[in-house]
Amino acid sequence: VITLLEPGTPEGRRRLRFTPTAGSEMSWEILIRMNMTISLKKESGEEMPMPDAGKSPAIRVPMKVVIDKVDDSGDIHYTAVFEKFEAVAEEGVEPQRIEMINAAMKQAGGMKGTVVATNRGIVKEGKFGGDNLEPSMAQLLDSMNQSIRQASLPVPEEEVGVGARWSVRQKPRIGGFTQEITAIYTIRSMTADE
């Protein structure tokens, strides 16, 4: 669900749409930060918090995107290659945890997928794959295919200007659990040709 929180300044407002051309290439870098709280409910309905698993490192994912084609409807077909998945050393994260995560994710480097998204960035379909993946990577791949919508950047239908803010709320089911994910986007600057 995309909700416009603030339309931004009136000057220069416009509808945001992606208008790439077939054959164009771009590089993105995604930085994934996760906070997780888990609690269980007793039969009485009382919540029972679980122990803290410790701070998780951010995961840096540089990727290359090639636009394969753009339909007359504006739908964008593209191929994405995740160059690598890398846990980022941060204060409060044990170095052994970073090493363990990097070792587990090494095989995911070079993973490729195809995506179809609207010109508003809403993913209609997507599929990622890899060859001869270890069970942990196959599980990661399954989660990625279930949560590909989170890797998009959906924009609101309404016209927006500098300072505009919108939220995107999703409830994917990953690994047998329903998650609630809310992302908030802000436009800090715009130029006439963007």
C-alpha positions in Angstrom: 0.0 0.0 0.0 1.5 3.4 -1.1 0.3 6.3 1.1 1.3 9.9 0.3 2.2 11.5 3.6 3.2 15.0 2.4 3.0 16.3 -1.2 6.0 18.6 -0.9 6.3 22.1 -2.2 3.7 23.2 -4.8 6.4 24.6 -7.2 7.5 22.0 -9.7 5.1 19.3 -8.6 4.7 16.5 -11.1 3.9 12.8 -11.3 6.9 10.6 -10.9 7.3 7.9 -13.5 10.2 5.8 -14.6 11.0 6.2 -18.3 14.1 4.1 -19.2 15.0 3.1 -22.7 15.7 -0.5 -23.8 19.4 -1.3 -23.6 20.2 1.3 -21.0 22.2 0.1 -17.9 22.4 1.4 -14.4 24.1 0.5 -11.2 22.3 0.5 -7.8 23.5 -0.2 -4.3 21.0 -1.4 -1.8 21.8 -1.2 1.9 19.6 -3.5 3.9 19.2 -2.8 7.6 17.0 -5.0 9.7 15.8 -4.8 13.3 13.9 -7.8 14.6 11.8 -8.3 17.6 10.2 -11.7 18.2 7.6 -12.5 20.8 5.4 -15.5 21.4 1.9 -15.6 22.9 1.1 -17.9 25.7 -2.3 -19.7 25.7 -3.5 -17.0 28.1 -2.8 -14.4 25.4 0.1 -12.9 27.3 3.1 -12.0 25.2 6.4 -13.7 26.0 9.4 -11.8 24.7 12.2 -13.8 23.2 15.9 -13.1 24.0 17.7 -10.5 21.9 19.7 -12.2 19.1 22.2 -9.3 19.0 22.6 -6.5 16.5 22.5 -7.5 12.9 25.0 -5.9 10.5 23.7 -4.0 7.4 24.0 -5.9 4.2 25.4 -4.0 1.1 24.2 -5.3 -2.2 25.7 -3.7 -5.3 23.7 -4.6 -8.4 23.7 -3.9 -12.1 20.4 -3.5 -14.0 19.9 -3.7 -17.8 16.6 -2.6 -19.3 15.6 -5.4 -21.7 12.4 -3.7 -23.1 9.7 -1.2 -22.3 6.1 -2.0 -23.3 3.7 0.5 -24.9 1.9 0.4 -21.5 5.0 1.6 -19.8 5.8 -1.7 -18.1 9.6 -2.1 -17.8 11.3 -5.5 -18.3 14.8 -5.7 -16.8 17.5 -8.1 -15.7 19.3 -7.5 -12.4 22.6 -9.0 -11.4 23.5 -8.9 -7.7 27.3 -8.5 -7.8 27.7 -9.6 -4.2 26.1 -9.6 -0.7 28.4 -8.1 1.9 27.9 -7.7 5.6 29.1 -4.2 6.7 31.4 -3.9 9.8 29.6 -1.6 12.3 30.0 -0.7 15.9 28.2 -3.2 18.1 28.3 -6.1 15.6 30.6 -8.9 16.5 33.3 -9.5 13.8 32.7 -13.3 13.9 29.0 -12.6 13.0 30.1 -10.5 9.9 32.6 -13.3 8.8 29.9 -15.9 9.2 27.3 -13.9 7.2 29.9 -13.1 4.4 30.9 -16.7 4.2 27.3 -17.8 3.9 26.4 -15.2 1.3 29.5 -15.6 -0.9 27.7 -18.0 -3.2 24.9 -15.5 -3.9 27.3 -13.1 -5.7 26.4 -13.1 -9.4 22.8 -14.1 -8.8 20.6 -13.0 -11.7 16.9 -12.3 -12.0 14.3 -10.9 -14.3 11.7 -8.4 -13.2 8.6 -6.7 -14.8 7.6 -3.4 -13.1 5.2 -0.6 -13.9 6.4 2.8 -14.7 5.5 3.7 -11.1 8.1 1.1 -9.9 5.5 -1.5 -8.7 6.8 -5.0 -9.3 4.3 -7.1 -11.2 6.5 -10.2 -11.5 10.1 -11.2 -10.7 12.2 -14.4 -10.5 15.7 -14.8 -9.3 17.8 -17.9 -9.7 21.2 -19.5 -9.4 22.9 -22.8 -10.2 23.9 -25.5 -7.7 23.0 -23.5 -4.6 23.7 -24.7 -1.1 20.6 -25.3 1.0 21.0 -22.0 2.9 21.4 -20.1 -0.4 18.4 -21.9 -1.9 16.4 -20.7 1.1 17.7 -17.2 0.6 16.7 -17.3 -3.0 13.2 -18.5 -2.1 12.9 -15.6 0.3 14.1 -13.2 -2.4 11.6 -14.5 -4.9 8.8 -14.0 -2.3 10.0 -10.6 -1.3 11.1 -9.1 -4.7 8.5 -6.3 -4.2 10.7 -4.9 -1.4 13.5 -4.3 -3.9 11.4 -1.9 -5.9 10.9 1.8 -5.3 7.2 2.5 -5.9 6.2 6.1 -6.3 2.8 7.6 -5.5 0.1 8.2 -8.2 -0.3 11.9 -7.1 1.9 14.8 -8.2 4.8 15.5 -5.7 7.4 18.1 -5.2 10.6 18.7 -3.1 9.9 17.5 0.5 7.3 15.0 -0.6 7.1 11.9 1.7 5.3 8.6 1.1 5.2 5.3 2.8 5.0 1.8 1.3 3.6 -0.9 3.5 3.9 -4.5 2.6 3.1 -7.8 4.4 5.1 -10.5 2.7 5.1 -14.1 3.9 8.7 -15.2 4.1 10.0 -18.4 5.6 6.6 -19.3 7.0 6.2 -15.9 8.8 4.2 -12.9 7.9 6.3 -9.8 8.1 5.1 -6.2 8.2 7.5 -3.9 6.4 7.1 -0.1 6.1 9.5 2.0 4.0 9.3 5.8 4.0 10.7 7.8 1.1 11.5 11.5 0.9 12.4 13.7 -2.1 15.3 15.9 -1.1 15.8 17.6 -4.5 14.4 17.5 -8.0 15.6 19.0 -11.3 13.5 19.9 -14.3 14.6 17.0 -16.4 14.2 14.2 -13.8 
